[in-house]
Amino acid sequence: MRLTDGKKTVEITMTKWNGSGWDPDWSADFFDAGTLKYDQDKDAYVVDDVDYCVEQAEDCIACRGDYADNIPDPDAEVRVEDI
């Protein structure tokens, strides 16, 4: 999923190793992409702050902050690529 805040654009993937391959990316569900504005020129969903979104995804996977009650999954990961 591609996110932009007008200053920065990233490709973010949230997935999990299932033992024989990577599960499908679930970042669009995590960020509720259907509720976000879409910028066709940048081919990205518009958010207020890309860095905050990345931090939230990383917190979710690491079970920190708002996600501290989640059950840790050592096979899950967030990949972020600056565009």
C-alpha positions in Angstrom: 0.0 0.0 0.0 1.3 3.4 -0.9 0.9 6.3 1.5 1.6 10.0 1.0 1.3 13.1 3.1 2.4 15.5 0.3 5.9 15.7 1.6 6.8 12.0 1.8 5.6 8.9 0.0 6.2 5.3 1.1 5.2 1.8 0.1 4.3 -0.1 3.2 3.7 -3.8 3.5 2.4 -5.7 6.6 2.7 -9.4 6.3 3.6 -12.6 8.1 5.8 -15.6 7.3 3.6 -18.7 7.4 6.3 -21.3 7.2 6.3 -21.7 3.5 5.8 -18.2 2.2 4.5 -14.7 3.0 0.8 -14.2 3.7 -1.0 -11.5 1.7 -0.2 -7.9 2.6 -2.9 -6.6 5.1 -1.8 -3.0 5.3 -4.9 -1.8 3.4 -7.0 -3.3 6.1 -4.9 -1.9 8.9 -5.1 1.6 7.5 -8.8 1.2 6.4 -7.8 2.3 2.8 -11.5 2.5 1.7 -11.9 5.6 3.9 -8.8 7.4 2.7 -8.6 9.9 -0.2 -6.7 8.5 -3.1 -4.2 10.6 -5.1 -4.2 9.2 -8.6 -1.1 11.3 -9.7 1.0 9.8 -6.9 -0.8 6.4 -7.0 -1.1 6.7 -3.2 -3.5 7.0 -0.3 -3.4 10.4 1.4 -2.7 10.5 5.1 -1.9 13.4 7.5 1.5 12.1 8.5 3.3 9.2 6.8 5.8 8.8 9.6 3.0 8.5 12.2 1.4 5.8 10.0 4.6 3.8 9.8 5.1 4.1 13.5 1.6 2.8 14.2 2.2 -0.2 11.9 5.5 -1.0 13.6 3.9 -0.6 17.0 1.1 -3.0 16.0 3.6 -5.7 14.9 5.8 -5.1 18.0 2.8 -4.9 20.4 3.8 -1.5 21.7 1.7 1.6 22.6 -1.9 1.3 21.6 -1.2 -2.3 20.6 0.4 -3.5 23.8 -2.4 -5.9 24.5 -1.9 -7.7 21.2 -0.3 -11.1 21.2 3.3 -10.8 19.7 3.9 -12.7 16.5 7.6 -13.1 15.7 6.8 -14.1 12.1 5.0 -10.8 11.3 6.8 -7.8 9.9 6.4 -4.3 8.4 8.4 -3.4 5.3 8.7 0.3 4.4 10.2 1.6 1.2 10.6 5.3 0.5 9.3 6.3 -2.9 
